[in-house]
Amino acid sequence: MFPIHFSAIRGDDITVKSYKVESRITSRFCHTTVKSSVVNSGPNAQSIGFNVQIPKRAFITNFTMNVNGIMFVGSVKEKTVARNLYAQARARGKAAGLVRANSQDMETFKTEVHVPPGSKIEFELHYQEMMQRKLGFYEHSLYLQPGRLVPQFQVDVYIYEPSGIASVETPNTLGEHFSGMAKLTSSKDKAHVVFKPSLQQQRKCENCTTSAIDGIFTVKYDVLRDSNVSDGHFVHFFAPANLSPLPKNIVFVIDVSGSMWGVKMKQTVEAMQTILDDLTMDDYFSIVDFNHNVRCWSEELVPGSTIQVAEAKKYIQNIKPNGGTNINEALMRAVQMLVKASNQGMIDPRSVSMIMLVSDGDPTVGEIKLSAIQKNLKKVMREEFSLFSLGIGFDVDYDFLERIAMENRGAAQRIYTSHDASDQIRRFYSQVSSPLLRKITVQFPEDSVSDVTQNHFDKYFSGSELVVAGKVLPSESTTLNSFTTAFAVTDYLELDAALAQQQHAFTGFARQMWAYITVNQLLAERSLAPTAGKKRKITQRILTLAVEHQFVTPLTALLVESEEAKERLLADSPKDPKQGCCAGRTPVQMVHSIPPWVQMTTPAPPSHAERPLPDHITIVENDPHFIVHLPKNNMDVCFNIDSEPGHILNLVSDPGAGVVVNGQLVGSKRVEEKEKVNTYFGIISVFYQPDGIRVSVSTDRIDLTDGRNNHSFTWGATADITQDRVKVSIVKDSKVMVTVDDKITVMVLLHRVWKKHPTHVDYLGLYIPSNNQYSSQAHGLIGQFGQEPEVRVFNLHQGADPLKKEATMEVKGNKLVVTRGWQKDYRRDNKRGSDVFCWFIHNSGKGFIDGHYTNYLVPRLDSFLPLPL
């Protein structure tokens, strides 16, 4: 699935002269180059963007850009070094960057440059990846979305496999429109695929001006196997054929908590119907389903007979999701089931035992500390057991699922809640459902190799491949033998001379492939490092290899500089937190659209992330600091309220619209008796009187009450709720947005602090747009400024603090001494915030707000302000 409205080249009134993609695959290692030439044909200067979808397992190795003859050249550096250099000379254009997108297999490289009319820009991106064999084939995918007609559009894929090509095909994945247009030529060890549609062939219809090229271009192939040596490095491939599958013992552990209700559960059930049908009489299985409780379909493993499978399918079909999430107990129960079967001699010693976990959220019941669950699992999992994790959606901590899977000889996969989620689950299962070998060791003669990558493997699955790489030590021998528990001795070919003769081969591939495998294995080891010291050592090894081999990784960055280093762009590789991105998208399906003034603290969709910073916003943050935005005066005015813990302040009281917004204060932890206690908002309440609905947001939970029922939601999950004319959107561990009658919107931001901090407490920030449609009766500490007063600031002069100016403000018939200062807006950066400069009113806003702040104290969270004030 591609991101919505994705286009490789972005801009108005531009001409894309060419778009060319070339992939060179040598012994399963691929180097891809994407080039495009663009002209700003419009009358104005504008930003032109270059976006490329690349596989998640690929490393970017270089990016160059030629802007009107000025060449920008990339080099990979340690991330902190690159960022410091970047900060020294910020580019005139916007920074390049990797942004995680909503897909299992790809992420997006994006760059943007601002150029005058008539400018010519040439973009060129390079990335490398190792082909992975799945279900009997290597599959090379290129994501083609030019977004417009291109006079010179061409894709070339060159394959050189010295040991021989067994088969190659180009399935028509771009649709019937391009059927038969990919041309394939091949020989014993080489293949060339070219896709070169003319301008007319690119059109969606005969007279259309839009391009039909929008999808994935795929080349599939398989090889004859052998070991390869090149440039002093070797790569050994192991994929035996004609083996019968080993019997398996599998416990399916399925999350049936309330968050799985609806489409997620429906698609999981659909997938399980097919998966259960795959079981044979030699396989043993059971099902554990869990919410706040844990249930077993069968307390013991049963054979995969037709009768047992039919019963299991009925059981799954009748599951009704509800309640919390007790992952720890469910996994413990599954392990106990395998241990019991093993102790009772039910398990065939040749068989493979595995647990397959399917979940969409973090634990909320029982043991909820992820590190404790990881330790508990490690203690009980036997060496012959494996865990495979499937994380559905973005509310699950995918890093955690991946850690427990890797630590227990398995793998993890994120499942995206799109229409094909059930197919994604089935595809993952099909890759691990046919184990052919266990405990594989690939060895080489002593003193023949060094720096060998992983050569002990727990399992080998049908259709996959095991790859071992390393350095070849100097020797008179012309052969390198490998000794494998399940495979005979293989000879290697001397490839360097052969590669030099192949115009489209990728020389030095073995060296790069060894580095690629080593870096990936080190990244996996780093995530499981038991101590900080061990992690630092692994980090240093990754940095050394990544910089030497020019790989953009989570620890390195690509610095793109002009020839004289006057301009710099920066590209970082993202981490993969549970939201699935770093600076990318949080796939929260809002019931209503996100207004432009909401800057996402968790990553936003590209369309929102690219919007300019909004001005029209009123903020209440910290203890509590009010920042009132006055749009007509183009001014921000600040004041503090110094009240007591437990007091409820009225923020908006609008009897005409039937809306009231109140905030209750909590105090900081008191250190000494005489010390002043700071106050913060601990509860924000929005009450809509016509429908009798109140939304109460605290640091612990979100309550929605309609007079008859009370619905509670934790901060631990993303949710969207619509009740009559009130819409509530919860973004996990981040914020809540409440919209009333599509006219009045309130955003509440969650601030978490260290639990053991001697004084600080969790608190809430409040963000209210200035364009809320209040009635003429609106009042309150914020609501009164719906009718903006006339404000005049004059007599600017040096204040008592030499760093802060003072002035006189004339407002509401009062002349006030005001100080120039700043407060914080935490929408974009929840930790550090961004500065908002404002005129500060002393004495709790006296003279700026109507009356005294104590006039705004109300008895209950749903109380309107008494009128007149």
N, C-alpha and C positions, 0 to 999 in steps of 0.2 A: 504494500500500500504506500502510495506517495503522499507527502504533505499536500494539503489542499492548496491550489493556486501556485504550485511550484513551477518555476521557470528557470532554465539554466542561465539565461541572459535577461536582466531586468533593466528597464528604462523606457522612457517615452521618446518618440521620434528618433529611434536609433536604427541603424542598418547593421545587421549581422552578416558580414561578408563570408565567414566560414566557421564551421564547427567540425573538428576532426578528433576522433578517438583512436588511439593505437595501443593494442595490448600485445606484449611479447611474452609468451609462456615458454620457459625452458625447464624441463624436468620438474614440472608442477609448481614452479615459482614464477610469478607474474609481475611484470612491470608495465603499468598503464600510464599513458600520457594523454591528457585532454587539452586541446588547443582551441582558441576561438579568437577571431578578429572582428572588432566592432568599431563603428564610427558613430559619433554623436551628430546625427543629421539635423537635429532641431535648432531653433534660433537662440536657445538659451543654454547656459551652463546647467549641468544636471549630474546626479549621481547615477553611475552605471554599475550594475552588480553582476558578478560572475559566481554562479552556484553549481556545485557538483555533488551528486550523491555518490558516496563511496562505501564499500563494504565496511562493516564495523571492525572486522578482523584485519583490515589493511592499515599500514602505516604510511602517512604522507612523507615523502622524502624530499620534495622541493616544489617551489612555486615561484614563477617569474612573471613579470608584468612589464610591458613596454608601453609607456604613455607618452605619445608625441616624441618618440626618440629617446626618452629618459628610461633607462632600464632599471628595474627593481629585481634584485637577485636574492634568493632565499638561502639561509643556512640554519641548521638545527643547533640549538644551544641549550644548556641547562636553563630551566624555566626562569629561575630568579635572575640569571644573567641577562637573558633575552628581555625580560620585563624592565630591568633597569636601563638597558640600552634604549628600549622603546620609549621609556619615560623621558629620556634625555632629549629626544627629538621626535615629538609626536607628528604623525603624518597629517597632511592636509585633508586627505580622504579619511573615510572611516576604517577602523581596524578590521583586518581579516580575522576569521575565527571559525572554529568547528562548533556546530550546534547540533545536539542530539535531536533526531526527528522521530516521529511516531512510526517506527518500523522495526521488525526483528533484525533485519540484515543490513541496515545502512545508517549512515550519519551524513551530515551535510557540511561541506566546506563552503564558506561564504566569504566573499570579499566585495568591497564597494569602493569606487574611486570617483571623486567629484571633478569633472572636466569641463572646459569651455566648449562652445559650439565648434564643430568641424574637427574635433579631436579624434585621433585614431588610437585605439587601445588593443593590445594583443595580450591575452591571458594564456598561461601554460601551467598546468598542474601535473605533478608526478606522484604516484603512490605504488606501493608494492604489497603483495599478499601471497601467502602460500595457499595453493588450491587444496581444498579438503574433499576427500572422497566420501560420498554418502550414497548409500543404496546402489553401489556399483559404478558410480560415475563421478568425474570431476565436473563441476558446473561453474562456468565463468559468466558472471552477469554484469552487464553495463546498463546503467540507468540513463535513458535518453529522453530528455524533455527540453528541447530547444525553445519551446514556447512561441515559435514563429517560423516562417519559411526561411530557409537558408540556401543561398545559391550553391555553395560548396559544402555539402554535408557528406561525411564519409566515416565509416567504422572499419578498421582492419584488425583482425585477430590472427597473430602468427603463433603457431605451436611447433615447438621442436622438442621431441622426446627421443633421445639417442637410443634408448632400449627398444623403441618401436611403439607405434600407435596401434592399439587394438581396434578402436572404433571412434568415430567423430560424427556429430550430428548438430544441426541448427534448428531446434524446435521453433515453431512460429509463435513466439510469445508476445509479439507486437500486434497481433490481430490479423484478421483476414485481409485487411487493406494491403498488407505488405507480404502476402503469401508468395513464396518462391523468389523473392528479391535478393535474399542472401545467397551469395555464390560461394561454393566450397570446392577447393582443390586440395588433394592430399596424396601423399606417397607413404612409403613404409615408416618414415620417422618424422615427416613434416606435414603440416596442414596450414592452409590459409583461407580465412573466411573474410569476405568483403561485403559490406552493406553500403550501397551508394545510390540512394533514391534521387532522381532528378527533382527539380523544383516542382514540376507538374505532378510527379508521383507523391510528393509530400503533402499535397493539398487534400483536405478532408473530402472535398467534392470538386467537380470539374472547375467551378468558378469560385471556389472558396479561397479566402485569404488567410485561413488558419491552418496550422500544421496538424497532420494526423499522427505524427511521431510523438508518442506519449506512453512510455512503458519501459519494459525490460527487454534488452537484447541478450539472448542466451546462446552459449556454445557449450555442448556437453561432449566429454570424451573419456576414454579409458586407455590404459597403456599396457604394454608388456613390461614386466618388472625386472629391475636389476639395481645394483648399487652404482652411484655416480660419484666421480671425483673430479674436482675442478678447482684451480687456484689454491691448491694446498688444503682444500676442505673436501669432506665427503658427505654424501647424503644417501642413506639406506632406506629403501621402501619395503614394507612388509605387508602383504595382503594375500594370504593363501586362499586358494579356491577349492571347491569340491569337498568342503567339510560339512558334516551334519551339525545342526544346531544343538547346543547343550540344553538339557532340560533346565527350566528356571522355576524358582520359588519367589513369588512376588506378592507383596502386600500393598494394596492401593490405599493411601491415606488421603481422604477427601474432606476439605473444609466445607461445612454446611452451615456456617454462621449467617446471620441476617444479611451481611453485606454481599453474600453470594446470590441473594434472591434475584429472580428475573433472568435476564439474558445469560449471565455468567453460569448459572446452574443449568439452564437449558442446554447450553453448548457443552458443558462438562458431561452431562448425561448422554448427549448425542455421541460424544467421543468415546465414552466408556462402553457404549453398546457395541461399537466396532472393535475396540480393544479387547473386550471379553471374548468376542467371537474368534480372536486370533489365538486363544489359548488351546493347547492340545492336552491329550490324556497324560502326557509325560510331565506337564507343568502342574505346579501346586499354587494355590492362591487364596487370598481372603481380602476383605474390605473393612477398613476402619473409617467411620465417618465421625466428624467431631464439630461441635460448637462449644458451648461452655461445658457440655458433657461429652464423653467419649463412648461410642457404641461400636460393637463388632458384629458384622453380618454373620460371621462364623468365628468362634473362639479359637478354632484350629485351622490350619491350612487344609484345603480340600483339593482333590484332583480337578483339572479343567475339563470335566466331562460335559456333555451336552446338557444334562439335567442340572448340574450345579451352575453352569453358566447361565441357563435360563432363569434359575432362581435368583442369582446375583443381579441380573438385569432388571428383574421385577423390583428387587429391593431398592436399587438405585433410582428407578423410575418414580418411586413413591416418596423420595426424600423431600421434605419441606424445610427450606433454610430458615433459621431464626437463631437468635441468641448471640453469645460472644465467641471468642476464639481461643481454644486451649490447645495450642500446637504441642507444647511439651509433653503432656500426658498422652496425646494421640501417637506421637512418635515413640514414646516409651512402650506403649501397648503393642505397636507394630514390631518393634525389636524383640519384645518378650515372646511374641508369636513365633518369630523365626528361631529364637534360641530354644524354645520348647520343642519345636519340630526337629531341630538338630539334635537335641539331647535325647529325644525319643527314637532317633534313628530313622525318622521319616524322610530325611533329606538325602537324596542321592549324592554321594561324595563327588561325583563329576559335575553336579549341577551348580547353577549360579543363583545366589540369593540376593534379592533387591527390594527396596522400598521405593514407591513412587508417590511423592507428596504433591498434592494440588491445593494451593491456597491463594487467597486474594488479599490478605491483610496481616497486620502484626498481631501478636498475642495480646489478649485483653483479659484473660482469665487464667488462674493458676500461676505458674511461673511465667512472668512477662519480661524478665530481663534476658535479652538476646544472648549475651555472653554466657549466662548460666545455662540456657537451653543448649548452647553449643557444647559446653563442658559435659552436661548430663548425657548428651548423645554420644560424645566421644568415649565416655566411660563404658557404655553398654554395647556399642556397636562392635561386633566381632570383625576380625580381619577379612573374613570371607563374605561379609555383607557390604552392599553398596546402597547409597541413597541418591535418588534422582529427584530434583525439585522443579516444579512448574509454578511460577508466580504469575497470577492473572491480574492484569491491570497495573496501576501505578500506586496503589495504597499499600502494597506489600513492600517490605524492605528487601529488595532483590539482592543487595550485597550480602545480606544474612543468608538467604537461601543458597546463594552461590558458594559461600564459605562452608556451610555445613555439608553441601554436596561434594565439593572438592576435597574436604577433609576426610570424607568417608567414601572415597573411591568412586564418585559419581560425577554428574554434570547437572547444570541448571539451564533453564530456558525461560525467558519472559514471554508470556502469552498476551497478545494485545486483544482487547475486547472489541474486535471488529467482527464483521459478519462471518469471517472464516476462522474464528477462535477454535471451534471443534476440530477443524482440519489441522490447525497448528499443533494441537495436543496429539492428534493421531500421528502426525509426521514425526514429532519428537519420539513418541513411543516406538514407531517403526524403526528408528535408528538404534534403539537399545533393546529391542525385543528378541533379537536372534543372536545371542552370544555363541561364538564358535570356539574360543579358546580362553583359558584362564592363566594368570601368572606367567606372562610371557617375558623372557629375558633375551635381549639381543646383545651378544658379546663379540669382541674382536680380539685378535691375538695380542698378547702382551707386548708393550713397546711399539705398537704400530699406530696407535691413535692417542689423542688427548682432547680435553675440553669437550667430552661427549655430552650431548643433551640427554634428556631422560631416556633410559634404555630398559627400564623395568615397567611393565604395563600390567595392570590388574586384569583387564579383559580385552578381547578383540571381538568386535561385532561384525556381522555379515554386512558387506557392502562398504565397509570403512577401510582405513589404512593406518598403519603405525609407521611413524617417520622418526629416524634417528640420524643426527648429524654431528659432525665434529671436525677436528683438525687432523690431518694425516702427518705423522712424524716422518722425517727423512729416512728413506730405506732404498735398498737396491731392488726390492721386489716390485713387480709391476702389477701385482694383484693384491686386493684387500679382501680377506675372507671374513664372513660373519657367521657366528654360531648361534642359532636360535632354537629354543625348546621345541618349536613346531615347524621349523623351516630349514631346508638344506643349505649347504654352502653356496654362496653366490660370488661370482667374479665381478669386477667393475671394468668400466671402459675409461681410457684416458680421454677426457673430454676437451681439454683446453685447445688442442690443435683443431679438433672437429668444430668447436664453437667459432673459432676465428674464421672458418670457411663459411659459416652460416650467416648471411646478411641480417637476418631478423632474429637470430638467437640472442640471448641475454648473457653475455660473458660475465664471469665472476658470480654466477647465480648461486653456487654452492656456499660461497663465503657469506653472501647476503642471507641465504636461506638458513644457514647455521645461526647467524646473528638474530634473525627473525624468530626462530624457534626458542633460542636461549632467552631473549628479552621477554617473550610471552610467558615462558616458564618462570622466570624471575619475578615478573609482575604477580603471577599466581602465588609464588612463595612469599612475596612481600605482604600480601593480604592476610596470610596465615602466620606471619612471624610472631613467635611467642614473646619476644622481648624487644624493647626499643633499640638496644644495641644491635641485635640481629637484623632488625628492619633497616637501620642505618647502613649496615654493610651491604645488604642486598640493594638498597637504593643507589649506593655508589657504583656498584657493578652495572646496574641498569643505565645510569647516567653515562658511564664510560662507553658502554657498547652503543647506546642510542646516539650519542654525539659522533662517535667514530663512524658509524654506519648510516648516519643522517636519517634517523627515524623520529617522527613526531609521536611521542608517547604521553601518558598523563604526567610525566616528570620533566618533559622537554617541551620546547616551543620553537616554532619556525619564525625567525626574524627575517623579514623581507626588506632590503635596503636599496635605496637608489645608489648610483655609482659613487657619489661622494658622501654617502651616508647622511645626507641632509634630511631625508624623509625615510620613515620606518613604519612598517606595518607588522602586526604580531598575530600569529595563529597558534592557539593553544589546543592541545588534545583534551577533550573532556574526560572527567571521571564518569562513573556510571552509578550515581546514587539511586535510591529507590524511585525517584521521580523520573529517572530515565534520561537525565540530561544534566548538563552543567549550566550552560547559558541558553539552553534550548527550551523545549516546550513542556509544560505541564498539561497532560491531556485530561483536563477536568471538563466534563460535558455539562456546561451550564444550561439551566433551563431557560435563562434569559442571557442576553449578550452582556459582556463585561464593559461597563462604561469606560471611556478613554482616560478618565482621571485616576483609574486604579492602576498604579504601577505594581507589577507583580513582584513580591519578595521571593516566591518560588518562581521557577522559570515560566515564561509566558510564551504563547504562540508567536511566531515571527511577526505576524501582522500587528500584534500589540506591542511587542518588544521594540518595534521600529517607530512607534509613535513618539512625537516630541513630548518632553516633560510638561505635564499640565500645570497651569497657573491657578485655576479657579478651585481652590481647595481650602477648607478650614480644618485645622488639626488641633487635637488635644493629646499631649504626650507627657510622659514622665510624671512629675510630682505636683499637681498637674500644670503643665504649661499650655496656655491657650494661644493659638496662632490664628487670628481671624483674617481671612482674605477679603479685601474690599475691591471687587473688580472694577467698579467705575472710577475709583481713585487710583487703581493699579498699585495697591499698597497692602502690606501685611502689618498688622498691629498685634502685639503680644502682651499678655498679662498672666500672672500666676494667681491661683486661688489657694490661700493658706488656711485650710479648714481642718476638721478632726476626723479620725477614722470612724467609719460607721455612718457619717453624714451622707445624705443623698442630695446631689445637685441636679437641678433641672437644666437641661441643655437646650432642648427644643420643646415648646409647649404650643401646639397649634390646634385649638378647639375647632376651628373652621375646617381643617382637613381631618380632624379626629386622631391626630398623631402626637404622641409624647415620647421624648427620648430623655432618660434620666441615667445618672451614673452614681454608683455607690463607692465611697472611698475606703481603702484599706491602708493600714499603717505599715511602715517598715519595722523590722525587728529592732526592739530597743536594746541598746548595749548598756547604757548607764541610765540611772533614774532621771538625771537632770538633762539628758541629751534630747534634742528636738527630734520628734518622730516625723519623717516625711510621709506624705500621703500620695496614693496612686489610685487610679480607677481599678477596682477589683471586679466590678459587675457593671455592664452596660445593658440597659433594658430599652426595647422599642415596643411601644404599646399602640395597637390600632383599634380604637374604640368601636367603630362601626361594625367590625367583624368579631370583636371581643378577643383578639389574638395578641398575645404577648410573646416576644422573643427575648429571652434573658441569657446574655453571654457572660460567663464567668471564666476564670483561668482554669477551671476544672472541667466544665462541660457547657453545652448549649441546650437550653430548655425551650420548647415551643408549647405554649398552652393556649387552648381555644375555649376555655371555660368548662369543657366537659372532659377533655383528655389532656394529659401531659406527656409529651414525647421528649426523651432525653437523648442527646448525641454526644459522643466523646470527641475530643480534639484528634483522636487517633485515626480518623477515617474521613475521606472526602465524601460529601453528600449534597444533594440538591433536594429541597423540599418546597412545594407550593401548596399553601393553605389559603383557599379563597383568593383574596387580593394581596396576600403577603408571600413573597418569595425569599427563600433563605438558601444561600450557597455557602457551604463549609469547605475550605481548602485545608487539607490535613496539616495540623500543627503549624498553621500560618495565620489564617484570617477567616472572618465570617462577613458576608455581605447580606444586608437586609434591604429589600426594596418593597415599598408600600404603594400600591395602586399605580405602579409605574411612574410615580411622581417624586417620591422622596426616597433617597438612598442613604444608607449609613454603612460604613465599613469599620469593623473592629479588628485590630491587629494584636496578635498574641505575643507577649514578651516573656520568655522563659529565662530564669537566672539559675545559677548554681545553687542547688538545694542547701549546701552547707555554708553559704555566704552569711557572714555574721549579721548583716543588716538588710540586704536586698530581698525583695519578694517578687514573685511573678505578678505581672500587671498587664493592663490593656491600653492600647492607643486607639484614638477615635479619629476617623477621617470622614468629613461631610462635604460634598461638592457645593459650591456657591450657587449653582443653578438649580438646586432643589425647588420644586414648585410649591412653596408654602402659600397659605391663605393670608389675607391682610391681618388676621388676628394672631399671627405667629409671634411668639416671644421666647424667653429663656436666654441663658447666657450666650447661646449661639443663634437661636431662632430670631432674636430681635434684629440681627443684621441682615435678615432677608429684605428688610426695608433699609437700604444702605444710607447712613448719614453723610452729610457734607463734612469733609475733613480738609483742614489746611495746616501744613507744616511750614514753619518759618523760623527765622532767628537761629539758624544753624551755627553752633559754636563749639569750642573745645570743652569737654566735660572734665569732671574731677579725675576720671580715669583717662589718661592720655590716649588710650587705644580706642575709646568710645566717644563719639560725638554726641552732643545734646542739642535739643531744639525745643521750640514751643509748638504744641498742637492745639488747634482750635477745633472743638467738636462738641455738638449738642449744647452750645452756649457756654462751654467751659474752656479755660486756657490751662493746659497741662504741660508740665515739664516732662519731656520724653527723652529716652536714651536709645541710641542706635546700637542694636545687638543682634543676636541670632539664636534660633532654636533649631530643633532637629525634625526632619521628615524621614521616617524609617520605612517608607513603602518599598524602596528599591534595595536598601541594605539594612536588614533588621538589627545588625550589631552596631555598626558605626553611624549609620544615618547620613543624610546630606544636610548641609546648612541652609536654613531659610532666614534671610536677613529681614529684620522687622524693627518697628519703633516700639520700645517697651514702655508700657504704662505701669507706674508704681502703685503701691497700696491696693493690691488685688483688683486692679482695673477701675478704680474709683474715678468717676468723671467720664469714662468711656462707656461703661455699661450703665444701664438705668438703675438708679438706686445703689444699694450696698449688696455685696455678694451674698450676705445672709438672707436677703429677700428671696434668694433662689433655692433655699433649702426646702425640701418637700418630705412628707412623712413616709411615702411608699414609692416603690419603683414604678408603679403605674399612675402616680398622682400628676394631674395637670397643675400648672402654676395658677394660684388664685389671682383673679383680675378684679380691680386694677392692682398693679404692682405697688 
